Amino acid sequence: MERELALEIVRVTELAALASAPWMGRGDKNSADEAATLAMRAMFDSVSIRGTVVIGEGEMDEAPMLYIGEEVGNAEGPEVDVAVDPLEGTEIVAKGLNNALSVIAVAGKGNLLHAPDMYMEKLAVGPALVGKVSIEDPVEVTLEKAAEALNKNISDLTVMILDRVRHESTIKTLRKVGVRIKFLSDGDVAGAMAPAFPEAGIDLYVGSGGAPEGVLAAAALSCLGGEIQGRLMPANADEFQRCLQMGIDNPYKVLTMQDMIGTEDVIFAATGVTPGEILGGVRYLADDRAETDSIVMRAKTKTIRFIRSQHFLPNKEVLHKVRQLQSTLEPSDRIPANITILEQAEFSQSSVGNGVTT
């Protein structure tokens, strides 16, 4: 993959973030997600790839765009797998909380794990703990190993975990051991990335979250020198069968970085929608401008770029088209209900095919 692709990808996450940001705190997570998805799908038409969505908004019959198997890009450039989360943290935006992101990962064709939409147990760490801990160990043992490797007292470790009822037992154990806990209301990708950033003050990320988000986190951590281990958690026979259908022969095996992203040539981009440990959120300035904070990384070179951009909103044709389309849709027609492929095509052609500026 050409390095110029990294900057093309981050332009896509920027527009998705700008599209969803107006919905912050308005209590409407579906409209926030819809806006991000519409903008991201439109922007992909300007990216020089022959991409196939392997992690997206759902199956073809569940999502009108950015569905699994959809082809994206302008049909020029390399063949690639694409993993997207137009708005990672829909509830976060709806409630005006922290750590919402727009996220994309791109790798060579056939490399990204086709992760089923189910829970995945996760253990994510920064560079100092790579190869030092195992998801197969009890959490108490993991913490002992981490403290030894980091030359810290266990009581000085900080563990991040999603604030969920399903984590009650793990949280009880963490408190018994005596570590510091930072709870995350939502935003699984940002949480798994946090241990790789010293300024975030997080030593480990534990618990279960979405499997697709695990693959996105693996892409990010491969660029950052960190590590994530995962294990799928099929809840029933249907989910187990779904794993087999997606080519995962042993759904209960521990998934390594190699299993999830394959190659070292991975590009990851994210733009903050609301403020978080890693990126600032979208900020509205005077004179019709907005400012975004993004990160774009490439695993092959380990280059990490933080990009702060100012956008002149009247020139963002994609944003105008998103607002126009959202204003004409009835609630029953909103994503993820039924926007037809014809409407999608009409939107994409009118917003990107006619000289969109970003």
C-alpha positions as CSV (number, residue, x, y, z in Angstrom):
1,M,0.0,0.0,0.0
2,E,1.2,3.5,-0.8
3,R,1.9,5.8,2.1
4,E,-0.3,8.5,0.5
5,L,-3.3,6.3,1.2
6,A,-2.9,7.1,4.9
7,L,-3.8,10.7,4.3
8,E,-6.7,9.8,2.1
9,I,-8.1,7.6,4.8
10,V,-7.9,10.2,7.5
11,R,-9.9,12.6,5.3
12,V,-12.7,10.1,5.5
13,T,-12.7,9.8,9.3
14,E,-12.5,13.6,9.6
15,L,-15.7,14.0,7.5
16,A,-17.5,11.3,9.4
17,A,-16.6,12.9,12.7
18,L,-17.8,16.3,11.4
19,A,-21.0,14.8,10.3
20,S,-21.9,13.2,13.6
21,A,-20.6,16.0,15.9
22,P,-23.7,18.2,15.7
23,W,-25.7,15.4,17.4
24,M,-23.6,15.4,20.5
25,G,-25.7,15.5,23.6
26,R,-29.0,15.4,21.7
27,G,-30.1,12.0,22.9
28,D,-30.4,10.6,19.3
29,K,-27.7,7.9,18.8
30,N,-29.3,6.6,15.6
31,S,-29.1,10.0,13.8
32,A,-25.5,10.5,15.0
33,D,-24.5,7.1,13.6
34,E,-26.5,7.7,10.4
35,A,-24.8,11.0,9.7
36,A,-21.3,9.4,10.2
37,T,-22.2,6.5,8.0
38,L,-23.5,8.6,5.2
39,A,-20.5,10.9,5.2
40,M,-18.0,8.0,5.4
41,R,-19.6,6.1,2.6
42,A,-19.7,9.1,0.3
43,M,-16.1,10.0,1.0
44,F,-14.9,6.5,0.2
45,D,-15.8,7.2,-3.4
46,S,-12.8,9.5,-3.6
47,V,-10.2,7.1,-2.1
48,S,-7.8,5.3,-4.5
49,I,-8.5,1.7,-3.4
50,R,-10.3,-1.4,-4.6
51,G,-11.7,-2.1,-1.2
52,T,-14.0,-4.7,0.3
53,V,-15.7,-4.1,3.7
54,V,-14.9,-7.0,6.0
55,I,-16.0,-5.2,9.2
56,G,-18.8,-2.7,8.8
57,E,-22.3,-1.7,9.7
58,G,-23.8,-5.3,9.4
59,E,-24.7,-7.8,6.8
60,M,-26.0,-6.7,3.4
61,D,-29.6,-7.3,4.4
62,E,-29.1,-5.4,7.7
63,A,-27.3,-2.3,6.6
64,P,-27.9,-0.1,3.5
65,M,-24.3,1.0,3.2
66,L,-20.8,0.0,4.5
67,Y,-22.2,-3.5,4.8
68,I,-19.9,-6.6,4.9
69,G,-18.9,-7.4,1.4
70,E,-19.6,-4.0,-0.1
71,E,-17.0,-2.7,-2.5
72,V,-15.7,0.8,-1.7
73,G,-13.2,3.2,-3.3
74,N,-12.8,4.5,-6.8
75,A,-11.8,1.2,-8.3
76,E,-8.2,2.3,-8.6
77,G,-5.2,1.4,-6.5
78,P,-4.5,-1.7,-4.4
79,E,-7.0,-4.4,-3.4
80,V,-7.6,-4.1,0.3
81,D,-9.7,-5.2,3.2
82,V,-11.5,-2.4,4.9
83,A,-12.7,-2.3,8.5
84,V,-14.9,0.6,9.6
85,D,-16.8,2.0,12.5
86,P,-18.2,5.3,11.3
87,L,-19.1,6.2,14.9
88,E,-17.5,4.1,17.6
89,G,-19.6,5.2,20.6
90,T,-23.0,6.1,19.5
91,E,-24.3,6.3,23.1
92,I,-21.3,8.5,23.9
93,V,-22.3,11.1,21.4
94,A,-26.0,10.9,22.3
95,K,-25.1,11.6,25.9
96,G,-22.3,14.0,25.3
97,L,-19.7,11.8,27.0
98,N,-16.0,11.1,26.1
99,N,-14.1,8.9,23.8
100,A,-16.3,8.7,20.6
101,L,-14.3,8.1,17.5
102,S,-14.7,7.6,13.7
103,V,-12.4,4.7,12.8
104,I,-11.0,3.0,9.7
105,A,-8.4,0.2,9.3
106,V,-7.1,-0.9,5.9
107,A,-4.9,-3.9,5.1
108,G,-4.0,-6.0,2.1
109,K,-6.7,-8.2,0.7
110,G,-7.4,-11.3,2.8
111,N,-5.6,-10.1,5.9
112,L,-8.2,-8.7,8.3
113,L,-10.2,-11.2,10.3
114,H,-13.9,-11.4,9.3
115,A,-15.0,-11.0,12.9
116,P,-18.6,-11.9,13.6
117,D,-20.8,-9.5,15.5
118,M,-20.5,-11.0,19.0
119,Y,-18.6,-10.5,22.2
120,M,-14.8,-11.0,22.4
121,E,-12.9,-11.3,25.6
122,K,-9.9,-9.0,25.3
123,L,-6.6,-8.2,26.9
124,A,-4.8,-5.1,25.5
125,V,-1.4,-3.8,26.6
126,G,1.2,-1.3,25.6
127,P,4.7,-2.0,24.3
128,A,6.2,-2.7,27.7
129,L,3.9,-5.7,28.3
130,V,4.0,-7.3,24.9
131,G,4.7,-11.0,25.3
132,K,4.6,-10.7,29.1
133,V,0.9,-11.5,29.9
134,S,-1.6,-14.0,28.6
135,I,-5.4,-13.8,28.3
136,E,-5.4,-17.5,29.4
137,D,-4.2,-16.6,32.9
138,P,-6.6,-15.6,35.7
139,V,-6.7,-11.8,36.0
140,E,-4.8,-12.0,39.3
141,V,-1.9,-13.7,37.7
142,T,-2.0,-11.2,34.8
143,L,-1.8,-8.3,37.2
144,E,1.2,-9.9,39.1
145,K,3.0,-10.4,35.8
146,A,2.3,-6.8,34.7
147,A,3.4,-5.3,38.0
148,E,6.7,-7.2,37.8
149,A,7.3,-6.3,34.2
150,L,6.6,-2.6,34.8
151,N,8.4,-2.5,38.1
152,K,5.3,-1.2,39.9
153,N,3.4,-2.2,42.9
154,I,0.1,-3.9,42.0
155,S,-1.7,-1.1,43.8
156,D,-0.1,1.4,41.4
157,L,-1.5,-0.4,38.3
158,T,-4.4,1.2,36.5
159,V,-6.8,-1.1,34.6
160,M,-9.4,0.1,32.2
161,I,-12.7,-1.8,31.7
162,L,-16.1,-1.1,30.3
163,D,-18.7,-0.3,32.9
164,R,-21.0,-3.3,32.3
165,V,-23.0,-5.7,34.4
166,R,-21.3,-8.6,32.7
167,H,-18.0,-7.4,34.2
168,E,-19.1,-7.5,37.9
169,S,-17.0,-10.6,38.7
170,T,-13.9,-9.2,37.1
171,I,-14.4,-5.8,38.8
172,K,-14.8,-7.5,42.1
173,T,-11.5,-9.3,41.5
174,L,-9.7,-6.1,40.5
175,R,-10.8,-4.4,43.6
176,K,-9.8,-7.3,45.8
177,V,-6.3,-7.3,44.3
178,G,-6.2,-3.6,44.9
179,V,-5.5,-2.0,41.5
180,R,-6.8,1.3,40.4
181,I,-9.8,1.0,37.9
182,K,-10.8,3.5,35.2
183,F,-14.3,2.8,33.9
184,L,-15.2,3.4,30.4
185,S,-18.9,4.1,29.6
186,D,-18.4,3.1,25.9
187,G,-15.8,3.3,23.2
188,D,-14.1,-0.1,23.1
189,V,-11.5,0.8,20.4
190,A,-10.3,3.8,22.3
191,G,-10.1,1.8,25.5
192,A,-8.0,-0.9,24.0
193,M,-5.6,1.7,22.5
194,A,-5.1,3.6,25.7
195,P,-2.4,1.3,27.2
196,A,-0.1,2.2,24.3
197,F,-0.2,5.9,25.2
198,P,1.8,6.7,28.3
199,E,0.0,10.0,28.8
200,A,-3.3,8.1,29.1
201,G,-2.1,6.5,32.4
202,I,-3.6,3.1,31.6
203,D,-1.5,-0.1,32.1
204,L,-4.0,-2.8,30.8
205,Y,-7.4,-3.0,29.2
206,V,-9.5,-6.0,30.1
207,G,-13.0,-7.4,29.7
208,S,-15.3,-8.2,26.8
209,G,-16.5,-6.0,24.0
210,G,-17.4,-6.3,20.4
211,A,-15.4,-8.6,18.2
212,P,-15.3,-6.2,15.2
213,E,-13.9,-3.5,17.6
214,G,-11.2,-6.0,18.6
215,V,-9.9,-6.2,15.1
216,L,-9.9,-2.4,14.8
217,A,-8.0,-2.2,18.0
218,A,-5.5,-4.8,16.8
219,A,-4.8,-2.7,13.7
220,A,-4.2,0.3,15.9
221,L,-1.9,-1.5,18.4
222,S,0.1,-3.1,15.6
223,C,1.1,0.5,14.6
224,L,1.7,1.5,18.2
225,G,3.9,-1.5,19.2
226,G,1.3,-2.8,21.6
227,E,-0.7,-6.0,21.7
228,I,-4.2,-7.3,22.0
229,Q,-5.2,-10.9,22.6
230,G,-8.8,-12.0,22.1
231,R,-11.2,-14.9,22.4
232,L,-14.6,-15.0,20.8
233,M,-17.6,-15.6,23.1
234,P,-20.4,-17.2,21.0
235,A,-23.5,-17.1,23.2
236,N,-25.4,-19.8,21.5
237,A,-25.3,-22.4,18.7
238,D,-26.3,-19.9,16.1
239,E,-23.3,-17.6,17.0
240,F,-21.0,-20.6,17.0
241,Q,-22.2,-21.6,13.6
242,R,-21.7,-18.0,12.4
243,C,-18.0,-18.2,13.4
244,L,-17.6,-21.4,11.3
245,Q,-19.4,-19.7,8.3
246,M,-16.9,-16.8,8.6
247,G,-13.9,-19.2,8.4
248,I,-13.1,-19.4,12.1
249,D,-12.6,-23.1,12.6
250,N,-12.1,-23.0,16.4
251,P,-14.2,-20.1,17.8
252,Y,-12.8,-20.6,21.3
253,K,-9.1,-20.4,20.4
254,V,-7.0,-17.4,21.6
255,L,-6.7,-14.9,18.8
256,T,-3.4,-13.2,18.4
257,M,-2.5,-10.1,16.5
258,Q,-1.5,-12.3,13.6
259,D,-4.9,-14.0,13.6
260,M,-6.7,-10.6,13.6
261,I,-4.7,-8.5,11.1
262,G,-2.3,-10.9,9.4
263,T,0.1,-8.6,7.7
264,E,2.3,-5.9,9.1
265,D,1.2,-3.5,6.3
266,V,-1.9,-2.0,8.1
267,I,-3.1,1.6,8.1
268,F,-5.2,2.9,10.9
269,A,-6.9,6.2,11.1
270,A,-9.3,7.7,13.7
271,T,-10.8,11.2,14.3
272,G,-12.2,12.2,17.7
273,V,-15.9,13.1,17.8
274,T,-15.9,13.8,21.5
275,P,-12.8,14.4,23.7
276,G,-10.9,11.4,25.1
277,E,-7.6,10.1,26.5
278,I,-6.0,10.1,23.0
279,L,-7.8,12.6,20.8
280,G,-9.7,15.8,21.3
281,G,-13.3,16.0,20.0
282,V,-14.7,18.2,17.2
283,R,-14.6,21.9,18.2
284,Y,-16.6,24.6,16.6
285,L,-14.8,27.9,16.0
286,A,-15.7,31.3,14.8
287,D,-16.3,32.1,11.1
288,D,-17.9,28.8,10.2
289,R,-14.8,26.7,11.0
290,A,-14.5,23.5,13.0
291,E,-11.3,21.8,14.3
292,T,-10.6,18.1,14.4
293,D,-7.9,16.0,16.0
294,S,-7.0,12.8,14.2
295,I,-4.4,10.0,14.4
296,V,-3.2,8.1,11.3
297,M,-0.6,5.3,11.6
298,R,1.1,2.7,9.5
299,A,2.3,-0.5,11.0
300,K,5.0,-1.2,8.4
301,T,6.9,2.0,9.2
302,K,5.6,2.5,12.8
303,T,4.9,6.2,11.8
304,I,2.4,7.9,14.0
305,R,0.9,11.2,12.9
306,F,-1.3,13.4,15.0
307,I,-3.2,15.8,12.7
308,R,-5.1,18.9,13.8
309,S,-7.2,20.3,11.0
310,Q,-9.4,23.3,10.6
311,H,-12.3,22.9,8.2
312,F,-14.3,25.7,6.6
313,L,-17.7,24.2,6.9
314,P,-19.5,26.0,4.0
315,N,-17.1,24.2,1.6
316,K,-17.9,20.7,2.9
317,E,-20.4,19.5,0.3
318,V,-20.6,16.1,1.9
319,L,-21.9,17.6,5.1
320,H,-24.5,19.6,3.3
321,K,-25.7,16.4,1.5
322,V,-25.8,14.5,4.8
323,R,-28.0,17.1,6.4
324,Q,-30.2,17.4,3.4
325,L,-30.8,13.6,3.2
326,Q,-31.4,13.3,7.0
327,S,-33.9,16.1,6.9
328,T,-36.0,14.3,4.2
329,L,-36.0,10.9,5.9
330,E,-38.9,9.8,8.1
331,P,-37.9,8.1,11.4
332,S,-38.9,4.7,10.0
333,D,-36.6,5.1,7.1
334,R,-33.5,6.0,9.0
335,I,-30.4,3.9,9.1
336,P,-30.3,1.1,10.1
337,A,-33.8,0.5,8.8
338,N,-34.3,1.0,5.1
339,I,-32.5,3.4,2.8
340,T,-32.5,1.7,-0.5
341,I,-29.4,1.1,-2.5
342,L,-30.7,3.5,-5.2
343,E,-30.9,6.3,-2.6
344,Q,-27.4,5.3,-1.4
345,A,-26.1,5.5,-5.0
346,E,-27.9,8.8,-5.6
347,F,-26.4,10.2,-2.5
348,S,-22.9,9.0,-3.3
349,Q,-22.9,10.3,-6.8
350,S,-24.3,13.7,-6.0
351,S,-22.0,14.3,-3.0
352,V,-18.7,12.9,-4.2
353,G,-19.0,12.6,-7.9
354,N,-19.6,16.3,-8.4
355,G,-16.3,17.8,-7.2
356,V,-16.6,17.4,-3.4
357,T,-14.0,19.4,-1.5
358,T,-12.5,18.3,1.8
